[in-house]
Amino acid sequence: MSSPAPATLDALFGHRLVVVTGKGGTGKTTVSIALGMAAARRGLRAIVVEVEGAMRVGPALGRAPLPYTVRPVAPGLDALSVTSEAALEEYVVRQVRFRGLYHAVARSRVFGPFMDAVPGLHDIIQVGKVYDLHTETVGGRPRWDVIVLDAPATGHGLTWLASPLHMMEMTVSGPFHVNARRVHAFVSDPERTAVVLVTFPETLPVNETLDLYAGLGPFQPQVACSVLDGVHPPPVLPDDAWPAALSRLETLPEWRESARLTDRRMRRSRAEGAVCQRLESALGIPVVRLPYLPRTPLRPDDYVALAEVLEVGGLGR
């Protein structure tokens, strides 16, 4: 397979929507925030959108959990937390222009079961809100240049992207069909929407990333890159020099424990390198490495540092 074309922030941020997905717990939110900050640092108006009522972005940046209202969270960067209930209320009220009617219906005993019974309804309502953000304007130009979506994890991320098409197939005609068609045209357009796959430099998460990529089907051409989050720095000594050094250090009692810890670190580095090469070879797309940061939780300055890595040593090169 030929080497992947280089990925750049300019190319990635040439899309209006950047969908960040991957296995849960691999750093999707971290990467989403870092990408949003990188966009803002380049003078772009950016917003990070979390869905399904996630409340991670605000606290990650030292702020309160986000409501269903756009809030500034960093210089040049806005954020929003979306739930299907709030998005549906906004949509219905915009259509019927009577909030009291919506509340009366929403409190009925049949409303909740109806929402749960319609396949993909929760998803398409939230995808529709992202589309609405894309259409917002200020002074005749888009309100945001880049929308970074902290999307659902792995399998649900697939159904989330495909939900507009599924709604089109179910409705055939009518306002839901028309709106779903518009949204599908947006999220499936490789000129407007890009996908970023996030994973850890470990075998199981990488396997799930490869499965996710295979399952993307028609969305595969929209995958811009994969991000390996939490990569340890390379060892000081080259692999071929370490065995002799280890043998010598193990004979010195005061260095024995340090030598074993270093050996463990060398082994991890080799494993991470092999995983990265496997991912790059299998996907044929750029693989960007973000460094391991020892703090949990991360501090707001850590996200700035990760944005700088994307600019200087990752996507920015």
BELVENRA-V548258 format. One record per residue. N is the residue number from 1. RES is the residue in one small letter. PSI is psi in whole degrees, -180 to 180 (none if undefined). NEAR is the number of other C-alpha atoms within 8 Angstrom. D_FIRST is the distance of its C-alpha to the first C-alpha in Angstrom with 1 decimal. Layout:
N:RES:PSI:NEAR:D_FIRST
N:RES:PSI:NEAR:D_FIRST
This chain:
1:m:138:4:0.0
2:s:158:4:3.8
3:s:143:6:6.6
4:p:149:8:8.6
5:a:145:6:11.8
6:p:139:5:14.8
7:a:140:11:17.0
8:t:157:9:20.7
9:l:-36:11:23.9
10:d:-43:7:25.0
11:a:-44:8:22.2
12:l:-45:11:22.6
13:f:4:10:26.4
14:g:-10:8:26.3
15:h:147:12:26.3
16:r:-32:11:29.6
17:l:129:13:28.4
18:v:112:15:25.9
19:v:118:12:25.7
20:v:118:15:25.1
21:t:172:15:24.7
22:g:-179:15:23.6
23:k:140:12:25.6
24:g:139:8:29.2
25:g:6:5:30.2
26:t:2:11:26.9
27:g:24:11:28.2
28:k:-47:14:27.7
29:t:-41:9:31.1
30:t:-48:8:30.6
31:v:-39:12:27.4
32:s:-46:13:29.2
33:i:-45:11:32.1
34:a:-41:13:30.1
35:l:-42:11:28.3
36:g:-43:14:31.7
37:m:-39:15:33.3
38:a:-39:13:30.5
39:a:-45:14:31.2
40:a:-38:13:34.9
41:r:-22:8:34.6
42:r:9:6:33.1
43:g:10:7:36.2
44:l:147:11:34.7
45:r:117:12:36.9
46:a:154:16:34.9
47:i:137:13:35.7
48:v:128:15:34.3
49:v:123:13:35.0
50:e:147:15:35.3
51:v:175:12:36.1
52:e:31:10:38.0
53:g:16:8:40.6
54:a:144:8:38.5
55:m:51:10:40.6
56:r:-35:8:38.3
57:v:-48:12:37.7
58:g:-57:13:41.4
59:p:-34:10:42.2
60:a:-30:11:39.0
61:l:20:10:40.4
62:g:25:8:43.9
63:r:174:8:45.2
64:a:157:6:46.6
65:p:143:9:44.5
66:l:141:12:43.7
67:p:-174:8:45.7
68:y:54:9:44.8
69:t:137:7:45.6
70:v:132:8:43.4
71:r:143:8:44.2
72:p:136:9:43.2
73:v:-14:10:41.6
74:a:164:8:40.6
75:p:119:6:41.2
76:g:4:12:39.7
77:l:126:14:38.1
78:d:169:12:39.6
79:a:160:15:38.8
80:l:140:14:39.9
81:s:126:15:40.1
82:v:135:16:40.0
83:t:154:11:41.6
84:s:-34:11:41.8
85:e:-48:7:45.6
86:a:-40:9:46.0
87:a:-39:12:43.6
88:l:-42:9:45.4
89:e:-45:10:48.7
90:e:-43:8:47.7
91:y:-48:8:46.4
92:v:-44:10:49.5
93:v:-37:11:51.9
94:r:-31:7:50.3
95:q:-46:6:50.9
96:v:-15:6:54.4
97:r:35:7:55.6
98:f:97:7:57.6
99:r:-33:8:56.3
100:g:-37:6:59.3
101:l:-42:7:58.3
102:y:-46:11:54.8
103:h:-37:8:56.3
104:a:-42:8:58.7
105:v:-42:8:56.0
106:a:-29:8:53.7
107:r:-4:7:56.5
108:s:159:8:57.2
109:r:-18:6:56.5
110:v:-14:6:54.2
111:f:-51:10:51.9
112:g:-51:9:49.8
113:p:-35:8:49.3
114:f:-45:8:48.4
115:m:-41:9:45.7
116:d:-25:9:44.3
117:a:-30:6:44.7
118:v:114:7:42.7
119:p:128:5:39.0
120:g:3:11:36.9
121:l:-43:11:39.9
122:h:-40:10:39.5
123:d:-50:10:35.9
124:i:-33:13:36.5
125:i:-42:11:39.5
126:q:-39:14:37.5
127:v:-38:12:34.6
128:g:-36:11:37.4
129:k:-40:10:38.8
130:v:-41:9:35.5
131:y:-41:10:35.6
132:d:-40:8:39.2
133:l:-38:8:38.3
134:h:-30:12:35.9
135:t:-11:7:38.9
136:e:141:9:41.3
137:t:156:9:42.6
138:v:121:7:45.0
139:g:31:4:46.8
140:g:5:5:44.8
141:r:162:6:41.3
142:p:140:10:39.0
143:r:-36:9:40.4
144:w:138:13:36.9
145:d:-34:9:34.0
146:v:131:14:31.6
147:i:117:14:32.0
148:v:117:15:30.0
149:l:116:12:30.3
150:d:88:14:30.4
151:a:166:11:29.4
152:p:163:11:30.3
153:a:146:10:28.2
154:t:-108:13:25.4
155:g:-43:7:26.8
156:h:-31:8:29.6
157:g:-35:12:27.3
158:l:-50:11:25.8
159:t:-30:9:29.3
160:w:-48:12:30.3
161:l:-35:9:27.9
162:a:-5:9:28.7
163:s:-37:12:32.5
164:p:-41:13:33.4
165:l:-41:10:32.1
166:h:-38:9:33.9
167:m:-38:14:37.0
168:m:-42:14:36.8
169:e:-33:7:36.7
170:m:-38:6:39.7
171:t:-31:9:41.9
172:v:-45:7:41.4
173:s:177:8:43.7
174:g:177:7:45.7
175:p:-38:6:45.1
176:f:-39:10:42.6
177:h:-45:12:40.6
178:v:-46:10:40.8
179:n:-41:9:39.8
180:a:-36:14:36.9
181:r:-42:11:35.6
182:r:-45:8:35.7
183:v:-43:12:34.0
184:h:-41:11:31.2
185:a:-32:8:30.7
186:f:-53:10:30.3
187:v:-21:11:28.0
188:s:3:9:25.6
189:d:113:9:25.5
190:p:-15:9:22.2
191:e:-24:7:24.4
192:r:-25:11:26.8
193:t:127:15:25.2
194:a:155:14:22.2
195:v:135:12:21.2
196:v:127:13:20.6
197:l:126:12:19.8
198:v:138:17:21.9
199:t:173:15:21.7
200:f:156:12:23.1
201:p:56:13:21.3
202:e:157:9:22.5
203:t:-51:7:21.2
204:l:-50:6:23.1
205:p:-37:12:22.5
206:v:-40:13:18.7
207:n:-42:8:19.0
208:e:-33:10:21.0
209:t:-41:14:18.7
210:l:-39:11:15.9
211:d:-41:8:18.7
212:l:-44:12:19.8
213:y:-43:10:16.6
214:a:-37:8:16.6
215:g:-11:7:20.2
216:l:-23:9:19.9
217:g:-120:7:19.3
218:p:-14:5:20.3
219:f:-6:8:20.2
220:q:-43:9:16.4
221:p:-14:7:16.0
222:q:-5:11:18.6
223:v:114:12:16.9
224:a:-37:12:16.9
225:c:170:12:16.1
226:s:144:13:16.9
227:v:123:13:19.8
228:l:111:14:20.5
229:d:136:15:24.3
230:g:37:11:26.5
231:v:129:12:24.5
232:h:152:7:27.0
233:p:153:7:27.3
234:p:153:5:26.0
235:p:162:8:28.7
236:v:-42:4:31.0
237:l:144:6:30.6
238:p:156:7:27.5
239:d:-40:7:26.6
240:d:-17:5:28.1
241:a:-18:8:31.3
242:w:-43:9:32.0
243:p:-43:8:33.2
244:a:-41:7:36.0
245:a:-41:8:37.0
246:l:-44:10:37.0
247:s:-41:8:39.2
248:r:-46:8:41.6
249:l:-32:10:41.8
250:e:-16:10:42.5
251:t:-8:7:45.7
252:l:110:8:47.0
253:p:-39:7:48.4
254:e:-15:5:48.2
255:w:-5:9:44.5
256:r:-48:11:43.5
257:e:-41:8:42.7
258:s:-39:7:40.7
259:a:-41:11:38.8
260:r:-40:8:37.9
261:l:-41:8:36.8
262:t:-39:8:34.7
263:d:-41:9:33.1
264:r:-41:8:32.3
265:r:-39:9:30.7
266:m:-42:10:28.6
267:r:-42:8:27.4
268:r:-41:8:26.5
269:s:-43:12:24.6
270:r:-41:8:22.5
271:a:-43:9:21.9
272:e:-40:11:20.9
273:g:-41:8:18.5
274:a:-40:8:16.8
275:v:-43:12:16.8
276:c:-44:11:15.4
277:q:-40:8:12.4
278:r:-44:8:12.0
279:l:-45:11:12.4
280:e:-43:12:10.0
281:s:-42:8:7.1
282:a:-38:7:8.6
283:l:-32:8:9.5
284:g:25:10:7.1
285:i:163:12:10.5
286:p:142:12:12.9
287:v:119:11:14.8
288:v:135:11:18.4
289:r:124:10:20.8
290:l:138:13:24.4
291:p:151:10:26.9
292:y:132:9:29.1
293:l:127:6:32.6
294:p:-13:4:35.4
295:r:143:6:37.8
296:t:119:4:38.3
297:p:167:5:38.8
298:l:157:9:37.2
299:r:160:10:39.6
300:p:-38:9:39.3
301:d:-27:6:38.6
302:d:-36:8:35.6
303:y:-35:13:33.9
304:v:-43:11:34.7
305:a:-40:8:33.1
306:l:-37:11:29.9
307:a:-39:12:30.0
308:e:-37:10:30.3
309:v:-42:10:27.3
310:l:-37:16:25.2
311:e:-42:12:26.8
312:v:-47:9:26.7
313:g:-3:9:24.0
314:g:-104:11:21.6
315:l:-18:11:21.2
316:g:-13:11:23.8
317:r:none:7:22.2
